[in-house]
Amino acid sequence: MHGANAPVSAGECMEIPGHPTWRALDHEALARIRRETPAHGATAHFNNGSASLAPAAVLDALSGWIGRERAVGPHRALAEHAEPLGDVHASIGRLLGVPAHSIALAPSASAAWATALSGALQSSRPVHVISAASEYAANAAYLHVALRKGRIALTVLPADADTPLLEQVRQALRDMAPGAMPVVSLPAVSATFGTVLPLDGIGELVHARDGLFLLDASHLIGQRPFDVRASGADVLLFPPRKWLRGPRGLAAAHYSERALRLLDLPDGLDVRGAYWSADDMHVREGAIRFEPSEMHPGLKLAFRAASNYAQAVGLDRIAGTIAQVRGRIVTAIEAACGWLPREAADADNSALITYALPAHLPGAEALSDALRAQEIHTAAVGLQHTPWAFRSPDARALLRLTPHYYTSDDEIAALAAALAQYRRQ
């Protein structure tokens, strides 16, 4: 493999509206990246929003660990990998622009989110969660159970409101019971709608009420640069399997200094986050207290490799290339089918592209299955992804396309042709 930390040249391209620093990767760099992606070309992969194609560096990190564990056992393998394992949190911190001690790992993004919220629920103040209709299903399930058990009050901001998000949050904070602790939980990008939420000012509003802002960045980190500090998020979490091109079975959360001061001990505190003396238990400093002790070393090494790879490619170049790929897909599908995505053309759009299928066609599930039979991978998303956004009895699932920066023109052409054929049936 051409080294994961080798510089990657950026090609000249038109400026991306609203993002003057983004530049697309040139053809040579993209060809190299595709060569370094063993699964590229096996299918036309438009389901990176579920799991992306890992570069060889990530797969080598995981298989390298397994090989050494097989050869010399787990403890010797741990000793041999002490240096890269010690750099995992630091690498993720470099990716986000935050210190290593603010990073905690978790088995999944939803587990990281639940752990952070469990720390808030230990507060002496009653907790009022302000969420959005676009909240991910696993997080919504946790909130549903907490509400049913009387552990929280809950406000769900509507998805189709004409009122700007900042004003919705402001009003929800005003409507809370006096003395309640607000916890605002939002996805940076919904699993079922590709426009990036306008987050400016939300953290400031929440902090003024001595509350916490939890940001699910599962569909953001790895796609584009993101200023974590400027976002005002007290806790930000994401898995590497989506846009960072990392492994399944792991996620990361960043805890701001403010969050580390305000959050109590989480449910499930174990020997990773605390230690014992003869007289008492002592909690470790930093975000490590929110991290479980049993984390697969191979997955941690693969996470580090994915983080390093993305930083070597450059998040501004990844973002610029994704913007161009997204534009080519939208144009190709409109030409082939006359379909337009649900996301407005002038919005701040991510790589997620969603389509509401015409009523006379079978649902998105049937279309996604038909495409999979042609080795074109897409997703049908709806009630099981963001249940509060699909409460209407007649709501239909959506076709979701999630390309990545390595998506090729040949894949786009195959997708457009298959959709045109399906439309004619």
C-alpha positions, 0 to 999 in steps of 0.5 A: 500500500502507498503509505496512509500518511503520504500526501495526497494532491488536490485538484483544481476545481470550482469553489464549493458554494459556502465552503471556499477552502474545499477542493476536490481530489484530482484523478491521480489521487482518487485512482490511488485511493481506489486502489487502496480500497480492496472492496472498491469495484466489487459493487456499486456502493451507495450505502456508506451511510451504513458502513463505508469501504475500508482502506487497506490500512484499516483492514491491515491494522485489524488483521495484523492484531488478529495475526499477532494474537494468534501467534503469541497470545493476547498479552504479548500482542498487547505489549507489542502494540503498546505504542499505537494503542496508546495513540488511539485517543490522541489520533481521534483528538487530532481528527477533531481538534481536541485533546486526547483526554476528552475522548472516550470510546464506546461499543457504538455511537448509541451506547456513547450517547446513552452513557453521556445522558446517564451521567446527566440523569444523576443530576439533583435537578430534574432533567428536561430533554429537548430532542428533534423529530430527526433523532436516531431510533436508538436514541429515541428508544432510550428517551422513550423508556426514560420518559415512561419511567419518569426519569425525564421530561421530553420535548420533541421539536417538529421536523416540518416547522417553519420556525428556525431551529434556533428559535424552536430551541429557544422557545422550548427552553422558555417552556421548561419547568423552572429549575429543570436541567435542559439537555438538548440532543440533536443530530448534526445530520439526520439519518433520513434527511441530508441537510446539515442542521443549522447549529449556530447559537444552540450551545450558547442558549443551552449553556445560558440555562446551565444545560448540556448540548449533546450532538450526534455527529454520526453522519458528519465526522469523516465527511467534512471539517468540523469545528467541535469547539465552535459548535458549542457541543458538550458531548459529540459522538460518532462511529468510524464505520460510516464516513471515517471508513473505519471498523464496526463495533466501536465509536468515539465521544468527545466530552468538553471540559464543561461536560466533564465538570457537569456530568456525574458518574455514568451508569456502568462505571467500571475499572477503566474509569475508576480504581480502588485503594484500600479505603475507597474508589477513585474516579479517573480524570478526563473522559476515560470514566465514560469508557468501558474496559472491554474494547477490542484492541484490533478495532481500536487499532483499526479506528486509529488507522482510519483516523490517520488515513482521513487526516492524511487525505485531508477533510477539506479535500474529502468534503470538496470531492463529496460535494462534486460526487453528490452533484453528479449523482443528482444531475444523473438521476434527474436526467434519467428519471426526472426525480429530484432529491428532498434536500433543497439544492441551495441548502448545506447538504451532506453526502446523504441524498434522499428520494421520495418515490412516486406513489405509483411505484413500489416502496423504497424497500422493493427498489433497494432490494431490486438494486441489490440484485444488480450489485448496487447497494442503497438503503431504504430508510424510514420509521426504523431509522427516525421514528418521530419523523415518520409518525403519519400512518401513510408515511413511506420509506425513502430511498437513501443514497450515501456516496463517498469521495471514492465513488466513481462515475461508472458507479453513478452511471450504473445507478442512474441506468438501473433507476431508469429501468425500474421507473419504466417497469 
